[in-house]
């Protein structure tokens, strides 16, 4: 884990720049990056999603990235190809800033492990 907020912020900005070079547009915020991860994990390509599906994609992303710390485990894929996750370990009670830091750390890990960004 990152020892300093500054180091986390540098890594986060570097990731956003790398994503911009790949997708042609810099993601606005953490939610945009989570959406990209959800689309990647769903594996159906760039299709149009409903508002509810977009929320589901962000949930998939959160479960995927938090699975690195054992919080979630992939339960299976439904008949429509959507992954389903189950909570394995209770998440810590954090304020919103701490939750965002935890998720950003795991998102950076995701791209380092799954997408070969360094």
Residue frames as a rotation matrix with the C-alpha (Angstrom) as fourth column:
UNK 1
0.575 0.818 0.000 0.00
0.818 -0.575 0.000 0.00
0.000 0.000 -1.000 0.00
UNK 2
0.083 -0.496 0.864 1.01
0.409 -0.774 -0.484 3.58
0.909 0.394 0.139 -0.52
UNK 3
-0.266 -0.283 -0.922 2.57
0.963 -0.046 -0.264 5.27
0.032 -0.958 0.284 2.46
UNK 4
-0.723 -0.064 -0.688 1.85
0.206 -0.970 -0.127 8.80
-0.660 -0.234 0.714 1.37
UNK 5
0.379 0.925 -0.014 -1.16
0.384 -0.171 -0.907 10.47
-0.842 0.338 -0.420 -0.15
UNK 6
0.283 -0.355 -0.891 1.17
-0.700 -0.712 0.062 12.35
-0.656 0.606 -0.449 -2.48
UNK 7
-0.791 -0.602 0.108 2.58
-0.405 0.647 0.646 9.11
-0.458 0.467 -0.756 -3.86
UNK 8
-0.330 0.773 0.541 -0.95
0.616 0.611 -0.497 7.79
-0.715 0.169 -0.678 -4.40
UNK 9
0.568 0.590 -0.574 -1.97
0.013 -0.704 -0.710 10.98
-0.823 0.397 -0.407 -6.19
UNK 10
-0.198 -0.724 -0.661 1.11
-0.813 -0.256 0.523 10.82
-0.548 0.640 -0.538 -8.46
UNK 11
-0.888 -0.120 0.444 0.36
0.056 0.930 0.363 7.20
-0.456 0.347 -0.819 -9.35
UNK 12
0.029 0.987 0.157 -3.29
0.571 0.113 -0.813 8.06
-0.820 0.113 -0.561 -9.95
UNK 13
0.491 0.111 -0.864 -2.44
-0.440 -0.825 -0.356 10.95
-0.752 0.555 -0.356 -12.29
UNK 14
-0.609 -0.754 -0.244 0.05
-0.656 0.306 0.690 8.72
-0.446 0.581 -0.681 -14.14
UNK 15
-0.643 0.457 0.615 -2.66
0.471 0.869 -0.153 6.10
-0.604 0.191 -0.774 -14.60
UNK 16
0.427 0.850 -0.308 -5.12
0.266 -0.443 -0.856 8.70
-0.864 0.284 -0.415 -15.93
UNK 17
0.119 -0.480 -0.869 -2.49
-0.795 -0.570 0.206 9.86
-0.595 0.667 -0.449 -18.44
UNK 18
-0.872 -0.434 0.224 -1.83
-0.255 0.795 0.550 6.28
-0.417 0.423 -0.805 -19.55
UNK 19
-0.222 0.879 0.422 -5.57
0.625 0.461 -0.630 5.71
-0.748 0.123 -0.652 -19.99
UNK 20
0.474 0.365 -0.801 -5.81
-0.260 -0.811 -0.524 8.90
-0.841 0.457 -0.290 -22.02
UNK 21
-0.392 -0.706 -0.590 -3.09
-0.812 -0.036 0.583 7.65
-0.432 0.707 -0.559 -24.39
UNK 22
-0.906 0.079 0.415 -4.97
0.174 0.965 0.198 4.35
-0.385 0.252 -0.888 -24.83
UNK 23
-0.172 0.959 0.227 -8.58
0.879 0.253 -0.405 5.53
-0.445 0.130 -0.886 -25.11
UNK 24
-0.453 -0.104 0.885 -7.98
0.720 -0.628 0.295 9.03
0.525 0.771 0.359 -26.46
UNK 25
0.245 0.569 0.785 -9.73
-0.189 -0.766 0.614 10.80
0.951 -0.299 -0.081 -23.59
UNK 26
-0.831 -0.552 0.059 -8.67
-0.128 0.087 -0.988 11.37
0.541 -0.829 -0.143 -20.00
UNK 27
-0.091 0.820 -0.565 -11.19
0.754 0.427 0.499 9.89
0.650 -0.381 -0.657 -17.55
UNK 28
0.175 0.276 0.945 -12.85
-0.191 -0.932 0.308 12.62
0.966 -0.234 -0.110 -15.44
UNK 29
0.042 -0.026 0.999 -12.82
-0.987 -0.155 0.038 10.81
0.154 -0.988 -0.032 -12.13
UNK 30
-0.764 -0.343 0.547 -12.72
-0.514 0.836 -0.193 7.52
-0.391 -0.428 -0.815 -10.25
UNK 31
0.125 0.901 0.416 -16.24
-0.218 0.434 -0.874 6.60
-0.968 0.018 0.251 -11.40
UNK 32
0.638 0.058 -0.768 -15.20
-0.762 -0.100 -0.640 6.92
-0.113 0.993 -0.019 -15.05
UNK 33
-0.437 -0.861 -0.259 -12.24
-0.858 0.486 -0.165 4.61
0.268 0.150 -0.952 -14.46
UNK 34
-0.597 0.301 0.744 -14.46
-0.320 0.760 -0.565 2.12
-0.736 -0.575 -0.357 -12.60
UNK 35
0.545 0.815 -0.198 -16.85
-0.471 0.103 -0.876 2.16
-0.693 0.571 0.440 -15.56
UNK 36
0.253 -0.548 -0.798 -13.94
-0.925 0.104 -0.365 1.34
0.282 0.830 -0.480 -17.92
UNK 37
-0.784 -0.538 0.311 -12.90
-0.615 0.740 -0.270 -1.56
-0.084 -0.403 -0.911 -15.69
UNK 38
-0.159 0.825 0.542 -16.48
-0.311 0.480 -0.821 -2.83
-0.937 -0.299 0.180 -15.59
UNK 39
0.677 0.363 -0.640 -16.72
-0.690 0.011 -0.724 -2.75
-0.256 0.932 0.258 -19.39
UNK 40
-0.217 -0.865 -0.453 -13.38
-0.900 0.356 -0.250 -4.57
0.378 0.353 -0.856 -19.62
UNK 41
-0.799 -0.109 0.592 -14.46
-0.455 0.753 -0.476 -7.24
-0.394 -0.649 -0.651 -17.14
UNK 42
0.263 0.948 0.181 -17.81
-0.419 0.281 -0.863 -7.75
-0.869 0.152 0.471 -18.84
UNK 43
-0.612 -0.703 0.363 -15.95
0.015 0.448 0.894 -8.31
-0.791 0.552 -0.263 -22.12
UNK 44
0.228 0.778 0.586 -18.77
0.741 0.251 -0.623 -7.32
-0.632 0.576 -0.519 -24.47
UNK 45
-0.492 -0.508 0.707 -16.93
0.849 -0.461 0.259 -4.40
0.194 0.728 0.658 -26.03
UNK 46
-0.939 0.081 -0.335 -18.12
0.010 -0.965 -0.262 -0.85
-0.345 -0.249 0.905 -26.48
UNK 47
-0.458 0.868 0.193 -21.91
0.682 0.204 0.702 -1.16
0.570 0.453 -0.685 -26.52
UNK 48
-0.403 0.415 0.816 -24.60
-0.458 -0.863 0.213 1.16
0.793 -0.288 0.538 -25.21
UNK 49
-0.695 0.124 -0.708 -25.56
0.604 0.634 -0.483 0.52
0.389 -0.764 -0.515 -21.60
UNK 50
0.416 0.868 0.271 -28.62
0.379 -0.436 0.816 1.62
0.827 -0.237 -0.511 -19.66
UNK 51
0.144 -0.315 0.938 -28.19
-0.710 -0.694 -0.124 3.72
0.690 -0.648 -0.323 -16.52
UNK 52
0.780 0.208 0.591 -28.78
-0.587 0.572 0.573 0.60
-0.218 -0.793 0.568 -14.39
UNK 53
0.864 -0.504 0.019 -26.25
0.464 0.780 -0.419 -1.40
0.196 0.370 0.908 -16.40
UNK 54
0.210 -0.805 0.555 -23.68
-0.074 -0.580 -0.812 1.39
0.975 0.129 -0.182 -15.95
UNK 55
0.323 -0.030 0.946 -24.18
-0.927 -0.212 0.309 1.16
0.191 -0.977 -0.097 -12.18
UNK 56
0.955 0.049 0.293 -23.83
-0.113 0.972 0.205 -2.63
-0.275 -0.229 0.934 -12.41
UNK 57
0.630 -0.772 0.087 -20.58
0.372 0.202 -0.906 -2.20
0.682 0.603 0.414 -14.38
UNK 58
0.053 -0.599 0.799 -19.17
-0.612 -0.652 -0.449 0.03
0.789 -0.465 -0.401 -11.66
UNK 59
0.614 0.215 0.760 -20.17
-0.758 0.430 0.490 -2.57
-0.222 -0.877 0.427 -9.05
UNK 60
0.950 -0.314 0.000 -18.41
0.289 0.875 -0.387 -5.28
0.121 0.368 0.922 -11.07
UNK 61
0.297 -0.885 0.359 -15.30
0.036 -0.366 -0.930 -3.08
0.954 0.289 -0.076 -11.16
UNK 62
0.171 -0.200 0.965 -15.34
-0.913 -0.401 0.079 -2.43
0.371 -0.894 -0.251 -7.42
UNK 63
0.855 0.183 0.485 -15.75
-0.382 0.855 0.350 -6.14
-0.350 -0.485 0.802 -6.69
UNK 64
0.812 -0.583 -0.010 -12.95
0.368 0.524 -0.768 -7.03
0.453 0.620 0.640 -9.13
UNK 65
0.100 -0.857 0.505 -10.43
-0.221 -0.514 -0.829 -4.57
0.970 -0.029 -0.242 -7.74
UNK 66
0.139 -0.015 0.990 -11.30
-0.979 -0.149 0.135 -5.33
0.146 -0.989 -0.036 -4.10
UNK 67
0.977 0.159 -0.142 -10.95
-0.153 0.987 0.055 -9.05
0.148 -0.032 0.988 -4.82
UNK 68
0.232 -0.968 -0.090 -7.17
-0.043 0.082 -0.996 -8.46
0.972 0.235 -0.022 -4.78
UNK 69
-0.604 -0.417 0.679 -7.42
-0.652 -0.231 -0.722 -7.98
0.458 -0.879 -0.132 -1.02
UNK 70
-0.897 0.202 -0.393 -9.84
0.294 0.937 -0.190 -10.85
0.330 -0.286 -0.900 -0.52
UNK 71
-0.734 0.679 -0.033 -12.96
-0.440 -0.512 -0.738 -8.75
-0.518 -0.526 0.675 0.03
UNK 72
0.397 0.873 -0.285 -14.84
-0.791 0.167 -0.588 -10.29
-0.466 0.459 0.757 -2.91
UNK 73
-0.662 -0.495 0.563 -14.73
-0.111 0.808 0.579 -13.55
-0.742 0.320 -0.590 -4.81
UNK 74
-0.556 0.450 -0.699 -16.12
-0.813 -0.119 0.570 -14.28
0.174 0.885 0.432 -8.26
UNK 75
-0.214 0.597 0.773 -19.19
-0.495 0.616 -0.612 -16.41
-0.842 -0.514 0.164 -7.79
UNK 76
-0.313 0.097 0.945 -19.88
0.676 0.721 0.151 -17.07
-0.667 0.686 -0.291 -11.45
UNK 77
-0.933 0.048 -0.356 -21.14
-0.291 -0.685 0.668 -15.70
-0.212 0.727 0.653 -14.74
UNK 78
-0.117 0.967 0.226 -24.87
-0.189 0.202 -0.961 -15.56
-0.975 -0.155 0.160 -15.49
UNK 79
0.121 0.253 0.960 -26.54
0.748 0.612 -0.256 -16.63
-0.652 0.749 -0.115 -18.75
UNK 80
0.960 0.233 0.157 -26.16
0.280 -0.738 -0.613 -13.10
-0.027 0.633 -0.774 -20.13
UNK 81
0.305 -0.940 0.153 -22.41
0.654 0.090 -0.751 -13.11
0.692 0.329 0.642 -19.47
UNK 82
0.394 -0.114 0.912 -22.46
-0.479 -0.872 0.097 -10.81
0.784 -0.476 -0.398 -16.43
UNK 83
-0.496 -0.634 -0.593 -20.08
0.245 0.553 -0.796 -11.71
0.833 -0.540 -0.119 -13.59
UNK 84
0.680 0.664 0.313 -21.48
-0.204 -0.238 0.950 -12.03
0.705 -0.709 -0.026 -10.07
UNK 85
-0.448 -0.892 0.054 -19.37
-0.136 0.009 -0.991 -11.54
0.883 -0.452 -0.125 -6.96
UNK 86
0.667 0.609 -0.429 -19.87
0.389 0.207 0.898 -12.50
0.635 -0.766 -0.099 -3.35
UNK 87
0.404 -0.463 0.789 -18.57
-0.725 -0.688 -0.032 -10.66
0.558 -0.559 -0.614 -0.32
UNK 88
0.272 -0.412 -0.870 -15.93
0.337 0.887 -0.315 -12.76
0.901 -0.208 0.380 1.43
UNK 89
-0.407 -0.494 -0.768 -14.77
0.911 -0.155 -0.383 -10.33
0.070 -0.856 0.513 4.08
UNK 90
0.648 0.704 -0.289 -16.47
0.738 -0.675 0.011 -7.31
-0.187 -0.220 -0.957 5.58
UNK 91
0.117 -0.562 0.819 -15.14
0.558 -0.645 -0.522 -4.01
0.822 0.518 0.238 4.29
UNK 92
-0.617 -0.406 -0.674 -13.57
0.787 -0.331 -0.521 -1.69
-0.011 -0.852 0.524 6.85
UNK 93
0.591 0.791 -0.162 -15.65
0.798 -0.602 -0.032 1.23
-0.123 -0.110 -0.986 8.09
UNK 94
-0.600 -0.800 0.018 -13.97
0.771 -0.573 0.277 4.14
-0.211 0.180 0.961 6.35
UNK 95
0.116 0.562 -0.819 -15.07
0.005 -0.825 -0.565 7.67
-0.993 0.061 -0.099 5.66
UNK 96
0.919 0.372 0.131 -15.56
0.125 0.041 -0.991 8.61
-0.374 0.927 -0.009 2.00
UNK 97
0.550 -0.783 -0.289 -11.99
-0.832 -0.487 -0.264 9.87
0.066 0.386 -0.920 1.56
UNK 98
-0.323 -0.672 0.666 -10.51
-0.705 0.640 0.304 6.65
-0.631 -0.371 -0.681 2.95
UNK 99
0.373 0.532 0.760 -12.87
0.180 0.762 -0.622 4.55
-0.910 0.369 0.189 0.78
UNK 100
0.966 -0.011 -0.260 -11.76
-0.247 -0.359 -0.900 6.47
-0.084 0.933 -0.349 -2.29
UNK 101
0.103 -0.995 0.015 -8.08
-0.988 -0.101 0.118 5.97
-0.115 -0.027 -0.993 -1.40
UNK 102
-0.207 -0.130 0.970 -8.61
-0.305 0.950 0.062 2.22
-0.929 -0.283 -0.237 -0.91
UNK 103
0.685 0.540 0.489 -10.37
0.294 0.410 -0.863 1.89
-0.667 0.735 0.123 -4.25
UNK 104
0.809 -0.438 -0.391 -7.77
-0.586 -0.566 -0.580 4.03
0.033 0.698 -0.715 -6.09
UNK 105
-0.162 -0.899 0.407 -4.95
-0.857 0.333 0.394 1.87
-0.490 -0.285 -0.824 -4.70
UNK 106
-0.123 0.191 0.974 -6.72
0.106 0.978 -0.178 -1.25
-0.987 0.081 -0.140 -5.94
UNK 107
0.906 0.423 -0.036 -7.55
0.043 -0.177 -0.983 0.31
-0.422 0.889 -0.179 -9.32
UNK 108
0.380 -0.859 -0.344 -3.87
-0.924 -0.373 -0.089 1.12
-0.052 0.351 -0.935 -9.84
UNK 109
-0.411 -0.487 0.771 -3.06
-0.499 0.828 0.257 -2.50
-0.763 -0.279 -0.583 -8.90
UNK 110
0.458 0.688 0.563 -5.67
0.174 0.552 -0.815 -3.70
-0.872 0.471 0.134 -11.39
UNK 111
0.941 -0.076 -0.329 -4.09
-0.333 -0.372 -0.866 -1.85
-0.057 0.925 -0.376 -14.29
UNK 112
-0.033 -0.998 0.055 -0.61
-0.986 0.042 0.162 -2.98
-0.164 -0.049 -0.985 -13.29
UNK 113
-0.476 -0.138 0.869 -1.72
-0.289 0.957 -0.006 -6.63
-0.831 -0.254 -0.495 -13.08
UNK 114
0.171 0.725 0.667 -4.42
0.435 0.552 -0.711 -6.91
-0.884 0.412 -0.221 -15.74
UNK 115
0.949 0.304 0.082 -3.60
0.222 -0.462 -0.858 -4.26
-0.224 0.833 -0.506 -18.29
UNK 116
0.310 -0.934 0.179 0.19
0.950 0.311 -0.026 -4.23
-0.031 0.178 0.984 -18.08
UNK 117
0.666 -0.137 0.733 0.52
0.003 -0.982 -0.186 -0.55
0.746 0.126 -0.654 -17.18
UNK 118
0.119 -0.672 -0.731 3.52
0.971 0.234 -0.057 0.43
0.210 -0.702 0.680 -15.08
